[in-house]
Amino acid sequence: MTTGSHETSGALPERRRLLSQVLVHEMWASLAIAVMWLAVLFDALFGPDLVVSNASGTTTVPSAIIVGFFAYLATRVVARYGFGRAADAD
């Protein structure tokens, strides 16, 4: 009696694996950016104001402006890292 070897179901083709990796990076980058801006939205709705008092009076600045500035900077970094891989793969 002879035994035959079963063919293994090999790995995904290189192009398909690359496409799935790109989509995963893009999904996580999009999710991270969305969560950052949702944090800015909720800070704008429910967050306190920053009050600065000095000799000439008081100044009130919504805290969402400062949080939004840092969310903008973080969005640029996450977008460059998360969406920049597709250009590197070509």
N, C-alpha and C positions, 0 to 999 in steps of 0.2 A: 504494500500500500504506500502510495506517495502522498506527501503533504505539500500543498501549495501555500505560498506566502500571500498574505493579504496585502493589498496596496494600502499604504497609509494615506490618510486624507490630507496630505501636505498643507503647508501653511498658505495663507492667503497670498495671492499674487502681489508683487511689490507695489504696483500702482494702487491696488485696492487698499492695501495696508496703509500706504501713505495718505490716501484720501480719508480713511477713517481717523488717522491721527490728526490730520488737519482739522477735520470737523470737530473732534473732541477738544482741541485747543481753542477753536473759535467759540464753541459752546461755553466753555468755562470762562473765557475772556468776556463774552457777552453777559453772562450771568454776574460776573464780578462788577462790571460797569453798571449794570442795572441796579444791583444792590447798593452801590455807592451813591447813585443818584436818588434812590428811594430814601436813603439815610438823609440826604440833603432835603428832600421833600418833607419828611417827618420832622426834621429839625426846624424847618421853616414854619410848619404848622403848630408844633407843640414846644419848640425850644425857647429858651429864655433869650432876652436881649443882653448884649454886653453894654454895661454902663460905665463910662469913664468920667470921673469927676476931677476937675482941676480948678485953678483959681478963676478961670473965665466962665465956668459953668459946667454943665454936664452934657455929655454926648452919648446918644443911644445908637447902637449899631446892632442890627439883627445878627444873631450868631450864624444864621444860614449863609450869610455872605462869606464868612471865614471858612465854614465847612465846605461851601461850594468851591471856593478857591482851591482847597486841598483835594477835593474830589476831581476837579479839572486836571490838576497835576497828575493825580493817580490814574485818571482815565487815559491820559496820554501814554503813561508808562505801560499800563496793562494792554492797551490797544497795540502799541508797538511790539510788545512781547507776544501777545496772543494772536494777532493777525499778521505779523511780519514773517512768520514761518512759511507761509505759502510762497512768498517771493523767493525765499532761500531754497526751497525744494525744486524750483524750476531751473 
